[in-house]
């Protein structure tokens, strides 16, 4: 990145406060003093529990050469230029909007209620086999994280794969206008974040906002097996664009080769694509198919796509396999929603050992929370889980649902209020040879359970 300070001022509609030399060159952008590099523009963000304006001086000491501010009185004696804006958060997006348009590259935007991070990574992996590709950092998919991914673009980049997330209506629309994608992908419409919507149709409308910034003549790739994405609402929103609906008809065969991978034969636009998806789970097959379609539509050959999948590794704590004390632990602790819970349970019960599901609260389900937690427990019992361990206030309903359906299966269940309570009893519950699934929403911090089991081994 190389931006003149005047470019920044104009892009964010700002005003330089202090009388500093105005030939400053910006080499990077940061919202976190821990990542400041020499030549950085520091953009302090105000949150519920913090205010980045308190760290402007620290940013300057670490090498920042300029900073934005919402406070016209803050740190005016600093030796770096300060640019006043009404909202640093909005300015971050405005600057990303400006910077994105400096590049003539293909942008692929991905969203969905589940699978968007893995699908984004699969797409980026496939595209990188032919093109110089950048992608969203981790799951930085909101109005702070996505701009930071855009700022990583370099002149020789050819493809940018952006993940776009939301909690409320209107959020993805803003991200899409900034990203200006050529291709958009929607993986699935489910219950994630439904607490902020009346129903799944509300979530559908919010996800479809990803089309708002799609370039004229752009391509829409929807999961063709999702009834909401193939329905009238989605098709009307996508009218005027090139619409693609990969689904079951494009999956010629799937061969599960144990818990580690799926061998898939896809057919798309008359081309046969054989890939080994090195991630367990039937839902990963659809994620892979979406990535294959994007690759084919972007000129990547089937052989090159297959080569890309052979070296793909899933994002951390998403169906990762760990051997701990002679137990096979399925680490899927990153996040959870009902659809993802079902898929993880399906993987678990496919194992020949004693199967143990350690499940925690699913957040942001609002008015359907009680029903969905109970249904997950019922599904675990009906699927044949041998032992269910639930943790958290809502997860207790999973426990009740499980026991209501597990009586004939001689299955067992335990409930704990907090992860630490289970950790203290885990030696008395888990045993050598078990296959153990751990899954809960991010706020449950189930990674601490993984860490504790490793320490006990």
PyMOL commands that set and color helices and strands:
alter all, ss='L'
color gray80, all
select helices_A, chain A and resi 5-12+33-35+52-61+88-100+116-128+145-150+171-179+194-196+200-211+232-237+248-250+282-297+302-310+338-349+366-383+395-409+419-429+442-444+447-456
alter helices_A, ss='H'
color red, helices_A
select strands_A, chain A and resi 3-4+15-16+25-26+28-30+40-43+66-69+81-84+106-111+133-135+159-163+183-186+219-222+242-244+251-256+262-268+271-277+320-324+327-331+355-360+387-391+412-416+435-439
alter strands_A, ss='S'
color yellow, strands_A
deselect
rebuild
show_as cartoon
